[in-house]
């Protein structure tokens, strides 16, 4: 069957994925426990207590009620965020994932301090709004509501890349998302239609309750694993 005729959830099925999920064993284990993977990043957390957060908590419950929910490692609600600019990771220490002008064996805490120094006086970018475009087994695909919002998000990313001194290969094509889970195992192909129906319902519910996702201001964060992202510097949109 041609790829463009498949249900979107089929891309998470066993037939489409002969190899194990790429983060299994490094970011999390088969018990769904997140493993140490220190780094830093720039994210927009959900507004605490917002209708968006409540809608995503309800969505999480629907994911966890699926018969094969054990195939997923669920992230804590407290960690929900949209990544605005990808940072560095302990296990990914070469350019273009790492600044060319800093030694690749520099400890992550030292890198975080160096980045904070570079971000002093950072001018940020324009305000923007995002909305959910689709629900996936791993979470939500989001995008700027208008062309102006999408341009603003690109402006933020370009500014961070210039100040921090690197940009990932997918800098211009990066898909913004909110991760709610990671795949421990791929879905049974027979379960894909049921998953797709659930995901379509989740998307519709979030769009109804939170047509604009309520996000906090962009923040440079450090993390030890995927359980918590500590905000170290917050940048108010201009």
C-alpha positions in Angstrom: 0.0 0.0 0.0 1.5 3.4 -0.9 2.7 5.4 2.1 0.3 8.3 1.4 -2.7 6.1 1.7 -1.8 4.8 5.1 -3.5 6.0 8.3 -1.0 8.3 10.1 -0.8 6.0 13.1 0.4 3.2 10.8 3.8 4.9 10.8 4.1 3.6 14.3 3.2 0.1 13.4 5.5 -2.9 13.3 5.1 -3.4 9.5 6.6 0.1 8.9 9.4 -0.3 11.5 11.6 -3.3 11.3 14.1 -1.8 13.8 13.6 -1.0 17.5 12.7 2.6 18.4 15.8 4.7 18.2 15.8 6.0 21.8 15.1 2.7 23.4 17.9 1.8 25.7 19.4 5.3 25.8 16.6 7.6 26.8 14.4 5.0 28.4 14.2 1.3 29.1 11.6 -1.4 28.4 10.0 -0.8 31.7 9.2 2.8 30.6 11.8 4.3 33.1 13.7 7.3 31.8 17.4 6.9 31.8 20.1 9.6 32.5 20.6 11.7 29.4 21.7 15.2 30.5 21.6 18.2 28.2 20.0 21.5 27.7 17.3 23.0 25.4 14.9 25.9 24.9 11.3 25.1 25.5 7.9 26.6 26.1 6.2 24.8 29.0 2.4 24.5 29.2 0.7 27.2 31.4 0.1 25.5 34.8 -3.6 24.9 35.4 -4.7 26.1 32.0 -7.4 24.5 29.9 -4.6 23.3 27.6 -3.0 21.4 30.4 -6.3 19.9 31.5 -7.1 18.8 27.9 -3.7 17.2 27.6 -4.1 15.4 31.0 -7.4 14.0 29.6 -5.7 13.0 26.4 -3.0 11.2 28.4 -5.7 9.2 30.1 -7.1 8.2 26.8 -3.7 7.1 25.6 -3.2 5.1 28.7 -6.5 3.4 28.4 -5.6 1.8 25.1 -5.1 -2.0 25.3 -1.5 -1.8 24.2 -0.5 1.3 26.2 2.3 -0.7 27.7 4.1 -0.1 24.3 4.7 3.5 25.4 6.9 5.2 28.0 4.8 8.1 29.2 6.4 11.4 30.1 5.2 13.2 33.3 2.6 15.9 32.8 4.9 18.4 34.6 7.4 18.0 31.7 5.0 18.8 28.9 6.5 21.4 26.6 7.0 22.5 23.0 10.7 22.6 22.1 11.5 25.8 20.4 15.2 25.3 19.8 17.1 21.9 20.2 19.9 22.0 22.7 22.8 19.6 23.2 22.9 16.1 24.6 25.5 14.0 26.5 25.6 11.4 23.7 25.6 13.8 20.8 28.8 15.9 20.9 29.8 16.7 17.3 29.0 19.6 15.0 26.3 20.5 13.9 24.7 19.2 17.1 27.4 21.0 19.1 29.1 24.4 18.7 32.1 24.1 16.5 34.1 26.5 18.7 33.8 24.5 21.9 35.6 21.2 22.6 33.3 18.2 22.2 34.4 16.7 25.5 33.3 19.7 27.5 31.0 18.6 30.4 27.3 19.3 30.0 27.1 21.5 33.1 30.0 23.6 31.8 28.2 23.9 28.4 25.0 25.0 30.2 27.0 27.8 31.9 28.7 28.8 28.6 25.3 29.0 26.9 23.9 31.1 29.8 26.7 33.5 29.3 26.1 33.7 25.6 22.4 34.3 26.2 22.9 37.3 28.5 21.0 40.1 27.0 19.4 37.8 24.4 16.8 39.8 22.5 14.5 36.8 21.8 11.8 37.2 19.2 8.2 38.2 18.5 5.2 36.7 20.3 3.6 33.7 18.6 0.6 31.4 18.9 0.5 27.7 18.2 -2.3 25.2 17.6 -2.5 21.4 17.4 -2.3 20.0 13.9 -2.4 16.3 14.7 -2.2 13.7 17.5 0.3 10.9 17.2 1.0 7.9 19.5 3.9 9.9 20.8 2.1 13.2 21.4 1.0 16.3 19.5 2.2 17.9 16.3 1.8 21.7 16.6 2.3 24.6 14.3 2.1 28.4 14.3 -1.5 29.5 13.9 -0.8 32.0 11.1 2.0 32.7 8.7 3.1 35.5 11.0 3.3 33.1 13.9 5.3 30.6 11.9 7.7 33.4 10.8 8.1 34.5 14.5 9.0 30.9 15.5 11.6 30.8 12.8 13.0 34.1 14.0 13.4 32.7 17.5 15.2 29.7 16.1 17.5 31.7 13.9 18.4 34.0 16.8 19.2 31.1 19.1 21.3 29.5 16.4 23.3 32.7 15.9 23.9 33.3 19.6 24.7 29.7 20.6 26.8 28.9 17.5 25.2 25.8 16.0 22.0 24.6 14.3 20.8 21.0 13.7 20.5 19.8 10.1 16.7 20.0 10.4 16.8 23.6 11.5 14.5 24.9 8.8 12.3 21.8 8.5 11.9 21.0 12.3 8.4 19.8 13.2 7.2 21.4 16.5 5.6 19.0 18.9 4.6 18.2 22.4 6.0 14.8 23.5 3.6 12.8 25.7 5.3 9.4 25.2 8.0 7.4 23.6 7.6 4.1 21.8 8.9 1.1 23.7 7.6 -1.2 21.1 5.8 -0.6 17.8 2.1 -1.0 17.6 0.4 -4.1 16.3 -0.7 -3.3 12.8 -4.2 -4.7 13.6 -4.5 -2.1 16.4 -3.7 0.9 14.1 -7.3 1.7 13.2 -8.3 1.8 16.9 -5.4 4.0 17.7 -6.2 6.4 14.8 -9.8 6.7 15.9 -8.6 7.6 19.5 -6.0 10.1 18.2 -8.5 11.8 15.9 -10.8 12.1 18.9 -8.0 13.6 21.0 -7.1 16.1 18.4 -10.8 17.2 18.0 -11.1 17.5 21.8 -8.0 19.6 22.2 -8.9 21.9 19.3 -12.3 22.5 20.8 -11.1 23.1 24.3 -7.8 24.9 23.5 -7.8 26.2 20.0 -4.6 28.1 20.9 -2.2 26.1 23.0 -1.4 28.1 26.2 2.4 28.2 26.5 4.7 30.0 28.8 7.5 32.2 27.5 10.5 30.5 26.0 13.0 29.3 28.5 16.5 27.9 28.4 16.4 24.7 30.4 18.8 22.0 31.7 17.7 18.4 32.2 19.1 15.2 33.6 16.5 13.0 31.8 13.0 13.4 30.3 11.2 13.8 33.6 12.0 17.4 34.3 13.2 20.5 32.5 14.6 23.2 34.8 14.1 26.7 33.6 17.3 28.7 34.0 16.6 31.8 31.9 13.2 33.0 30.6 12.9 35.3 27.5 9.8 37.5 27.2 8.7 37.9 23.6 9.2 41.4 22.3 
